[in-house]
Amino acid sequence: MAVVAAFMVPHPPIIVPDIGRGEEKKIQKTIDAYQTAARKIGSLKPKTIVLLSPHQVLYSDYFHISPGKGASGDFAQFRAPQVQMEIQYDTEFVEQICKLADAADFPAGTEGERDKQLDHGTMVPLYFVNQYVNDYQLVRIGLSGLPLKMHYQLGQYIQKAAKLLNRTTVLIASGDLSHRLKEDGPYGYQEEGPEYDSRIMDVMGKAAFGELFQFSEKFCEKAGECGHRSFTIMAGALDQLKVEAKALSYEGVFGVGYGVCSYMVCGNDTERNFKEQFEEKERAKIAKQKDQEDAYVQLARKTIESYVRTGEKITVPDGLPQELYSQRAGVFVSIKENGSLRGCIGTIHAVQTTVAQEVIENAISAACRDPRFLPVREEELGELVVSVDVLGDTEVIDTPDKLDVKRYGVIVTKGCKRGLLLPNLDGIDTVEEQIAVARRKAGIGEEEDITLERFEVIRHF
C-alpha cells in the first residue's frame, strides 16, 4: 500500500462548534462536506496521515517537517481552550522523507522548529478526522517560498516514502482559498479573489493539477489565498496516479473561500506526470526566447552559466555592439525562474569602465549574491529567463505625479537610506505601489519624508 487518497480542505476555526457558537451554521455546506471527507478517511483506516499546513513553520527557502514523537494543541486563541488534541508523529515516515530529500540535495527536513504546538491549519482538519479514526500517526509539513514545482517535488518524495515503507497513507492539503471576496470581509475585496476561487475550484474539481503551475505568484498574492502551495504538494504526492476527483463543496459566505475536494486513488497513469510536462514546456519556451535574446542578455546569460559551472568570471568577449565597450551606465540584471524572481542586482550609476563589464559583474551578483535567494544551481540554468536594464540619467522630482510606473523607475532617499525600483514591473500598477515598494527596500518608514528621483531604462530581453 502507499498513497490511497488525498483531500483538499479549508481550516476556518469557526466550523468547530465550540468556537462558532451557532455561526458555523452559515457555512453548513462546508461542514457537511468535511464530514463526508472525514468519514471516508476513517473508512480507509490510514496508518499515516500527511498533513500540509500553511500555518506550520514557514521558511522562504526550506520545507519544515515537524520533528519529535508527537505534539499537542488547543483552540485557546479562538476562545475554546477546552477543545484539545494530542497526536503521535510517524517518525519513520519523517526520517524516510528526509533521507530522500538529503540524497537529492532538496531543502526539506526537521531543522528550525519554532513552535511545537499544533497550528489551527492542522487542528481544524483533525477535529473532523478524529471523529472517525484516531489510531493513525501524523506527518506535519509546512510550506515555503520556493517555486511551485519544488512543492510538487516534495509531494513526489512523500509518495515515494509511502511506497518504500508500505504505508497506507492519506494526504490532507489544508488551505483556504481567497480571503478577498467581499468588501465587508476580513480582508476586503480584490477582483482577483473571486477569479482565483473560480479557477482553482475548476482545476481541483477535475484534478487538472498541471494547471496549478499557471497561477502566477503575483496573481495568488493579490487574491490573498493561503492554500495553493498545499494543493501543489498534494498534487505531487498523486503524481502518475489515476484518481477519482470530486468537488464536495464551495462557499464564500464570510468573504473567504472554502473548498473541499476528494481524490481517491484508483490505479496508475503515467500521463499524469505534471511536473515533467511543465518543465518540458518551460524548456521549449526558454529555448525559443534564447534564440531571440540580444547581445546584452546573451552576455549576461553567458556570464551566469560560466560562473555557476566553473566559479570563474568571464572576460569581456569580442564581437559585441560598440556601445558595450564605449559607454558607461548603471545596469540591473534580473533573473526569473518559473515566472518568479530568482535574483536581481544592479548599480544606479556606473561602477565599471564599460557597460559590458557592468553587465558581467551584476549578472554574477544577481545569480549568486542576491541575499534574498540561494545561489543559482547548475541544474537551474536551462530554466532561467534573463533581462538587462541599462539605466539613463537620474532626475530629481518634487512630486509623485511626475512618475509613470510604465515609463520611469524611481529612487527614494532618506539620509543614507536609498531604495530603487525599476519601471514596468509585473504587479506594480500604480505610482503609490512603486514608491511603497522602494521605501520598503530602503527601510524607510511610510511617514518619513523622502527625496524622489526618476529615471528611464532601456530594457533588453
Backbone torsions as a table, in degrees:
resi	resn	phi	psi	omega
1	MET	NA	159.4	177.0
2	ALA	-152.1	-133.1	177.3
3	VAL	-71.7	120.8	-177.0
4	VAL	-108.6	-18.2	-179.4
5	ALA	-167.7	162.8	176.1
6	ALA	-147.7	153.9	-176.2
7	PHE	-140.3	134.7	173.0
8	MET	-99.5	122.2	-176.6
9	VAL	-139.4	153.4	173.8
10	PRO	-88.1	179.5	179.6
11	HIS	-140.5	48.8	176.9
12	PRO	-75.0	118.0	-179.4
13	PRO	-57.2	-25.0	-176.1
14	ILE	-60.3	-21.2	-178.5
15	ILE	-79.1	-5.4	170.4
16	VAL	-82.5	118.6	-171.6
17	PRO	-53.1	-37.6	-179.5
18	ASP	-66.0	-20.2	177.3
19	ILE	-95.6	-47.0	-177.6
20	GLY	-66.4	-36.9	177.9
21	ARG	49.9	43.8	177.9
22	GLY	104.6	-28.2	-179.6
23	GLU	-66.9	-24.7	-178.2
24	GLU	-62.7	-21.5	-178.9
25	LYS	-66.1	-17.4	178.8
26	LYS	-71.4	-17.7	176.1
27	ILE	-124.9	50.9	-177.3
28	GLN	-63.1	-32.5	179.4
29	LYS	-61.4	-38.6	178.2
30	THR	-65.9	-42.5	178.9
31	ILE	-63.7	-44.4	179.6
32	ASP	-61.5	-42.0	178.7
33	ALA	-65.3	-38.7	176.8
34	TYR	-60.3	-44.1	179.6
35	GLN	-63.2	-39.9	177.4
36	THR	-61.6	-45.7	180.0
37	ALA	-64.6	-45.2	-178.5
38	ALA	-65.2	-38.8	178.1
39	ARG	-62.4	-40.4	178.3
40	LYS	-65.3	-42.3	177.5
41	ILE	-59.8	-42.3	178.6
42	GLY	-60.5	-38.6	-179.1
43	SER	-69.5	-23.7	-179.7
44	LEU	-80.6	-16.5	179.6
45	LYS	48.2	59.0	-177.7
46	PRO	-68.4	142.4	172.2
47	LYS	-77.4	-32.6	-177.6
48	THR	-135.4	136.0	169.8
49	ILE	-113.7	124.0	174.8
50	VAL	-100.1	117.7	-175.4
51	LEU	-114.4	126.8	-176.9
52	LEU	-106.6	118.1	-174.0
53	SER	-127.5	131.1	175.6
54	PRO	-69.0	-15.2	-176.8
55	HIS	-103.1	6.8	168.2
56	GLN	-75.2	170.4	178.5
57	VAL	-53.5	130.7	-176.3
58	LEU	-125.6	130.9	174.5
59	TYR	-122.1	156.5	-178.3
60	SER	-71.5	-29.7	-171.5
61	ASP	-131.7	27.5	-174.5
62	TYR	-160.4	140.1	175.1
63	PHE	-97.0	119.3	-178.6
64	HIS	-92.4	127.9	175.8
65	ILE	-111.3	127.2	-175.3
66	SER	-61.6	128.7	179.8
67	PRO	-91.7	176.9	174.6
68	GLY	90.8	-175.9	-175.8
69	LYS	-88.8	-21.5	-178.9
70	GLY	177.6	-177.8	-178.7
71	ALA	-157.7	166.1	177.9
72	SER	-137.4	168.2	178.4
73	GLY	-170.0	168.3	175.6
74	ASP	-148.4	177.2	-177.9
75	PHE	-104.2	36.6	-178.4
76	ALA	-59.7	-36.8	-178.8
77	GLN	-68.2	-12.8	176.7
78	PHE	-111.5	24.9	175.9
79	ARG	63.5	32.2	176.8
80	ALA	-140.0	61.9	-177.7
81	PRO	-64.0	-17.5	-179.3
82	GLN	-72.9	-18.6	178.5
83	VAL	-88.8	104.9	-173.2
84	GLN	-126.7	159.4	173.0
85	MET	-153.6	154.7	178.5
86	GLU	-135.9	135.0	-177.5
87	ILE	-130.4	158.3	174.8
88	GLN	-107.3	136.4	178.2
89	TYR	-86.1	148.5	174.0
90	ASP	-87.1	87.6	-174.1
91	THR	-63.6	-32.5	179.8
92	GLU	-69.2	-39.7	178.8
93	PHE	-65.7	-44.5	178.6
94	VAL	-59.0	-45.3	179.8
95	GLU	-61.0	-38.0	-179.0
96	GLN	-68.1	-42.0	176.7
97	ILE	-61.2	-43.1	-179.3
98	CYS	-63.0	-38.9	177.9
99	LYS	-62.7	-44.6	179.6
100	LEU	-63.9	-41.6	179.7
101	ALA	-66.0	-43.6	-179.8
102	ASP	-62.5	-41.4	-178.7
103	ALA	-63.5	-28.5	-178.8
104	ALA	-100.5	6.5	-175.7
105	ASP	53.6	42.6	-178.5
106	PHE	-97.7	134.6	-172.7
107	PRO	-78.0	75.3	177.0
108	ALA	-145.3	144.2	178.9
109	GLY	171.5	-168.1	-173.1
110	THR	-101.0	7.2	179.7
111	GLU	-75.5	157.6	171.4
112	GLY	84.1	22.6	178.3
113	GLU	-64.1	126.5	-179.9
114	ARG	-111.8	-29.0	-177.8
115	ASP	-147.0	116.0	-177.4
116	LYS	-78.6	-16.2	-178.0
117	GLN	-65.9	143.8	176.4
118	LEU	-65.6	137.3	178.6
119	ASP	-89.1	164.3	-176.1
120	HIS	-71.2	-23.0	174.2
121	GLY	-65.7	-20.9	175.0
122	THR	-92.6	-44.4	-171.5
123	MET	-71.7	-35.3	-179.6
124	VAL	-61.2	-50.1	176.1
125	PRO	-60.0	-41.8	-176.7
126	LEU	-70.7	-24.7	175.5
127	TYR	-56.7	-41.2	179.7
128	PHE	-80.7	-43.3	-179.5
129	VAL	-58.6	-42.0	-175.5
130	ASN	-66.6	-11.8	175.3
131	GLN	-75.3	-16.1	-175.3
132	TYR	-122.0	-21.3	178.4
133	VAL	-158.9	139.9	179.1
134	ASN	-144.9	12.7	179.1
135	ASP	-102.6	26.8	177.5
136	TYR	-94.9	169.2	168.8
137	GLN	-114.6	152.0	-171.9
138	LEU	-110.7	144.9	166.1
139	VAL	-119.9	119.7	-175.4
140	ARG	-111.9	123.1	-173.2
141	ILE	-128.9	137.7	176.7
142	GLY	-94.3	176.2	-179.6
143	LEU	-99.0	-173.7	178.7
144	SER	-150.9	176.0	174.8
145	GLY	-91.3	8.9	-179.2
146	LEU	-74.4	164.4	-177.7
147	PRO	-58.6	156.5	-178.2
148	LEU	-58.4	-36.1	-177.7
149	LYS	-65.5	-25.4	176.8
150	MET	-76.9	-29.3	172.2
151	HIS	-65.3	-43.8	177.2
152	TYR	-60.8	-41.5	-179.6
153	GLN	-62.4	-39.1	176.0
154	LEU	-59.9	-40.2	176.6
155	GLY	-60.4	-37.3	177.1
156	GLN	-62.6	-38.4	177.6
157	TYR	-67.2	-35.7	176.9
158	ILE	-61.9	-46.3	178.5
159	GLN	-60.5	-43.5	-178.8
160	LYS	-65.0	-39.5	178.1
161	ALA	-62.2	-41.2	179.1
162	ALA	-62.2	-40.1	178.7
163	LYS	-67.1	-44.9	-177.9
164	LEU	-63.0	-34.4	-178.6
165	LEU	-91.6	-5.8	-177.8
166	ASN	55.6	44.3	-178.8
167	ARG	-95.6	136.4	167.1
168	THR	-76.0	108.9	-167.8
169	THR	-123.1	137.3	174.8
170	VAL	-119.9	136.4	175.7
171	LEU	-98.8	137.3	170.9
172	ILE	-123.5	114.6	177.3
173	ALA	-96.7	101.6	-178.0
174	SER	-86.0	128.5	178.6
175	GLY	176.8	131.4	172.3
176	ASP	-77.8	164.9	176.0
177	LEU	-91.6	-139.9	-176.7
178	SER	-66.7	142.9	173.8
179	HIS	-100.8	11.6	-172.4
180	ARG	-129.9	56.4	-176.2
181	LEU	-96.6	-22.4	-174.1
182	LYS	-141.6	145.8	177.8
183	GLU	-59.1	-37.7	-178.3
184	ASP	-91.9	10.6	175.6
185	GLY	-77.7	174.6	-175.1
186	PRO	-65.1	-22.4	-177.5
187	TYR	-125.3	15.1	178.1
188	GLY	75.7	-167.6	-175.7
189	TYR	-115.7	140.3	172.0
190	GLN	-140.2	135.2	-175.0
191	GLU	-60.6	-26.6	177.6
192	GLU	-67.9	-19.2	-178.1
193	GLY	-62.3	-62.3	177.4
194	PRO	-60.3	-34.4	179.1
195	GLU	-64.1	-42.7	178.5
196	TYR	-60.8	-47.8	-176.3
197	ASP	-61.6	-41.2	178.8
198	SER	-62.9	-45.8	-179.0
199	ARG	-66.1	-44.7	-173.7
200	ILE	-70.7	-35.8	177.9
201	MET	-67.8	-33.3	175.0
202	ASP	-65.9	-47.4	-179.4
203	VAL	-62.5	-50.0	-174.7
204	MET	-74.5	-30.9	179.5
205	GLY	-65.3	-29.1	178.1
206	LYS	-110.0	9.4	177.5
207	ALA	56.4	37.2	177.9
208	ALA	-88.3	67.5	-168.2
209	PHE	-65.1	-22.4	177.7
210	GLY	-60.9	-26.6	-178.9
211	GLU	-74.6	-13.4	176.4
212	LEU	-58.8	-32.5	-178.5
213	PHE	-72.9	-12.4	-176.6
214	GLN	-87.5	-2.9	176.6
215	PHE	-86.6	114.6	-178.2
216	SER	-71.3	154.7	179.6
217	GLU	-60.3	-41.8	-178.5
218	LYS	-67.8	-39.1	177.8
219	PHE	-62.6	-45.3	179.5
220	CYS	-63.3	-37.5	179.0
221	GLU	-64.5	-44.3	179.7
222	LYS	-67.5	-32.7	178.5
223	ALA	-72.0	-21.8	179.1
224	GLY	69.7	37.3	178.4
225	GLU	-84.0	163.6	175.8
226	CYS	-132.2	1.6	-174.5
227	GLY	-112.4	-4.2	-170.9
228	HIS	-58.9	-40.8	-179.5
229	ARG	-70.6	-35.9	174.1
230	SER	-59.3	-45.5	-178.3
231	PHE	-63.6	-34.1	-178.4
232	THR	-72.4	-38.3	174.1
233	ILE	-61.5	-45.1	178.4
234	MET	-58.5	-42.2	178.8
235	ALA	-60.1	-39.7	177.6
236	GLY	-63.7	-35.2	178.6
237	ALA	-70.1	-16.3	177.2
238	LEU	-104.3	14.4	-178.1
239	ASP	-56.7	130.3	178.4
240	GLN	60.5	24.2	174.8
241	LEU	-112.5	138.4	174.2
242	LYS	-80.5	130.9	-177.8
243	VAL	-129.4	149.7	169.9
244	GLU	-96.9	108.7	-174.9
245	ALA	-96.8	143.0	178.4
246	LYS	-146.8	123.7	173.1
247	ALA	-83.2	116.7	-173.9
248	LEU	-91.1	-31.4	179.1
249	SER	-169.8	158.8	168.7
250	TYR	-149.3	134.0	175.2
251	GLU	-145.2	150.3	175.6
252	GLY	-137.4	37.3	-171.5
253	VAL	-59.8	-41.9	-174.5
254	PHE	-94.3	11.9	-178.0
255	GLY	89.0	5.3	176.6
256	VAL	-126.6	135.9	-178.1
257	GLY	-83.3	131.9	177.1
258	TYR	-122.7	117.3	179.0
259	GLY	-123.6	141.1	177.3
260	VAL	-126.4	124.8	177.1
261	CYS	-135.5	151.0	177.8
262	SER	-122.7	151.2	-179.3
263	TYR	-138.7	108.0	179.0
264	MET	-98.8	124.3	-178.8
265	VAL	-73.4	129.9	-177.5
266	CYS	-135.9	31.3	176.7
267	GLY	138.0	-168.7	179.9
268	ASN	-108.8	152.4	177.6
269	ASP	-154.1	97.3	-175.0
270	THR	-65.4	-15.0	179.4
271	GLU	-81.0	-7.0	177.1
272	ARG	-93.9	45.5	178.7
273	ASN	-100.4	72.6	-165.5
274	PHE	-68.8	-34.4	178.9
275	LYS	-65.7	-44.2	178.9
276	GLU	-62.0	-41.8	179.4
277	GLN	-64.2	-41.8	179.0
278	PHE	-63.0	-45.7	-178.8
279	GLU	-64.5	-37.1	178.8
280	GLU	-64.2	-43.3	178.0
281	LYS	-64.4	-40.4	179.8
282	GLU	-65.4	-41.6	178.8
283	ARG	-62.1	-41.7	178.9
284	ALA	-65.6	-40.2	179.5
285	LYS	-65.0	-44.2	-178.0
286	ILE	-70.5	-36.7	177.3
287	ALA	-60.3	-39.7	178.3
288	LYS	-66.4	-41.7	178.9
289	GLN	-64.2	-40.2	-178.8
290	LYS	-61.3	-34.9	178.9
291	ASP	-65.8	-21.8	-176.4
292	GLN	-104.3	-0.3	-178.1
293	GLU	-66.9	142.2	177.5
294	ASP	-85.6	-177.6	-172.5
295	ALA	-63.3	-34.6	-179.2
296	TYR	-63.4	-48.3	-178.3
297	VAL	-70.9	-38.1	176.4
298	GLN	-59.7	-39.3	178.1
299	LEU	-65.9	-43.9	179.2
300	ALA	-63.7	-43.6	-179.5
301	ARG	-65.0	-45.5	179.0
302	LYS	-58.7	-40.2	178.1
303	THR	-62.0	-48.6	-178.1
304	ILE	-61.9	-48.8	-177.3
305	GLU	-61.7	-42.9	-179.5
306	SER	-66.7	-44.0	-176.5
307	TYR	-68.3	-41.9	-179.9
308	VAL	-64.6	-38.4	-177.4
309	ARG	-78.4	-35.6	-171.2
310	THR	-119.6	-18.0	-174.6
311	GLY	78.3	6.2	-177.6
312	GLU	-107.4	140.2	176.1
313	LYS	-85.1	132.6	179.8
314	ILE	-73.2	158.5	170.2
315	THR	-88.9	160.5	179.8
316	VAL	-63.2	121.4	-176.6
317	PRO	-78.9	163.4	173.1
318	ASP	-79.8	165.1	171.7
319	GLY	85.1	10.9	177.7
320	LEU	-85.1	160.8	173.2
321	PRO	-55.8	145.4	-171.6
322	GLN	-58.1	-34.7	-176.2
323	GLU	-64.9	-23.2	177.3
324	LEU	-69.2	-24.3	178.2
325	TYR	-92.6	-29.0	-169.2
326	SER	-102.7	-20.6	-175.5
327	GLN	-101.9	158.9	173.9
328	ARG	-124.6	140.7	179.5
329	ALA	-168.4	159.6	168.8
330	GLY	-70.2	145.7	-176.4
331	VAL	-139.7	136.6	170.8
332	PHE	-115.7	133.8	173.6
333	VAL	-110.5	125.6	-179.6
334	SER	-116.3	140.2	179.9
335	ILE	-126.3	131.6	174.5
336	LYS	-122.4	151.6	175.9
337	GLU	-138.4	124.0	-178.8
338	ASN	54.9	36.0	177.3
339	GLY	84.3	-6.7	-178.5
340	SER	-108.2	147.6	178.0
341	LEU	-60.8	134.9	-179.8
342	ARG	-118.4	-11.9	178.8
343	GLY	169.2	142.1	177.0
344	CYS	-156.5	114.8	179.9
345	ILE	-138.0	144.5	178.0
346	GLY	-164.4	-177.3	-179.9
347	THR	-125.6	135.9	-179.4
348	ILE	-71.3	-42.3	176.9
349	HIS	-122.7	161.5	-177.9
350	ALA	-60.1	134.7	174.4
351	VAL	-112.8	-37.0	-179.7
352	GLN	-90.0	172.4	-175.6
353	THR	-81.1	-17.2	177.7
354	THR	-142.6	160.6	175.8
355	VAL	-61.8	-37.9	-180.0
356	ALA	-59.0	-45.6	178.8
357	GLN	-66.9	-35.4	177.4
358	GLU	-61.7	-43.4	178.7
359	VAL	-62.2	-45.7	-177.5
360	ILE	-61.5	-48.9	-177.7
361	GLU	-63.0	-44.7	-176.1
362	ASN	-76.1	-26.4	174.5
363	ALA	-65.1	-42.6	177.5
364	ILE	-63.2	-44.4	-179.5
365	SER	-64.2	-41.8	179.7
366	ALA	-62.8	-38.0	-177.3
367	ALA	-78.5	-34.0	-167.9
368	CYS	-128.7	-6.6	-173.2
369	ARG	-129.1	5.7	176.0
370	ASP	-71.6	116.0	-174.3
371	PRO	-64.7	-13.0	-179.5
372	ARG	-81.0	-13.9	-172.7
373	PHE	-135.8	155.7	169.5
374	LEU	-69.7	153.5	177.4
375	PRO	-58.2	145.6	177.5
376	VAL	-60.1	135.7	178.7
377	ARG	-97.6	157.6	-175.9
378	GLU	-59.3	-37.0	-177.8
379	GLU	-69.8	-11.9	178.5
380	GLU	-88.4	-14.6	-168.6
381	LEU	-56.4	-36.8	-178.5
382	GLY	-75.8	-2.7	-175.8
383	GLU	-114.6	7.1	-174.1
384	LEU	-93.2	139.5	171.3
385	VAL	-108.5	125.1	-173.6
386	VAL	-116.4	140.0	172.3
387	SER	-136.9	155.0	-178.8
388	VAL	-129.0	126.4	176.1
389	ASP	-109.7	123.1	174.5
390	VAL	-100.5	120.3	-171.8
391	LEU	-85.4	140.7	171.3
392	GLY	-85.3	-175.3	179.4
393	ASP	-65.7	146.0	177.1
394	THR	-86.2	151.8	-177.2
395	GLU	-137.5	124.4	177.8
396	VAL	-70.6	133.8	176.9
397	ILE	-124.7	155.1	-175.0
398	ASP	-96.9	-20.6	-178.0
399	THR	-140.0	150.5	-179.7
400	PRO	-63.7	-20.3	-177.1
401	ASP	-69.9	-5.2	175.5
402	LYS	-92.3	7.6	176.2
403	LEU	-99.5	158.1	174.4
404	ASP	-146.8	114.7	-171.6
405	VAL	-61.5	-25.3	179.8
406	LYS	-81.9	-33.4	-174.0
407	ARG	-97.7	-41.1	-172.1
408	TYR	-112.1	140.0	163.2
409	GLY	-83.9	166.6	-177.7
410	VAL	-131.7	145.9	172.4
411	ILE	-123.7	125.9	176.3
412	VAL	-110.9	137.9	-175.7
413	THR	-134.2	135.9	172.0
414	LYS	-140.4	104.8	-176.7
415	GLY	62.5	-123.8	179.5
416	CYS	-90.9	-0.4	179.1
417	LYS	-89.2	134.0	-176.8
418	ARG	-145.3	130.1	178.7
419	GLY	-129.0	139.1	-177.6
420	LEU	-123.0	143.4	171.9
421	LEU	-135.6	130.3	-179.5
422	LEU	-71.9	158.9	177.6
423	PRO	-79.7	164.5	169.5
424	ASN	54.9	52.2	179.1
425	LEU	-101.0	144.9	176.6
426	ASP	-59.0	132.0	175.4
427	GLY	87.5	-9.6	175.8
428	ILE	-103.9	102.1	-170.5
429	ASP	-107.1	-16.3	-177.4
430	THR	-132.4	159.3	176.5
431	VAL	-61.6	-37.7	179.9
432	GLU	-60.5	-43.7	177.2
433	GLU	-63.8	-41.6	-178.1
434	GLN	-60.6	-46.7	-179.7
435	ILE	-67.2	-41.1	-178.9
436	ALA	-61.5	-43.1	179.4
437	VAL	-66.2	-42.0	178.4
438	ALA	-62.8	-38.9	175.7
439	ARG	-59.2	-47.7	-177.6
440	ARG	-62.3	-40.9	179.4
441	LYS	-60.9	-33.3	-178.7
442	ALA	-88.5	-10.7	-175.6
443	GLY	74.3	31.5	179.2
444	ILE	-101.5	130.5	-178.0
445	GLY	-68.0	158.8	-176.2
446	GLU	-63.2	-30.6	-175.5
447	GLU	-95.4	-4.5	-177.8
448	GLU	-76.1	143.1	176.1
449	ASP	-69.8	143.6	-178.5
450	ILE	-136.8	158.6	167.8
451	THR	-97.9	136.4	-179.2
452	LEU	-108.7	137.7	171.0
453	GLU	-130.7	150.4	176.1
454	ARG	-124.9	159.6	178.1
455	PHE	-155.8	157.8	173.2
456	GLU	-106.7	160.7	178.9
457	VAL	-132.3	157.5	165.2
458	ILE	-107.0	115.3	-175.3
459	ARG	-96.7	128.2	179.2
460	HIS	-111.3	130.2	-179.3
461	PHE	-110.7	NA	NA
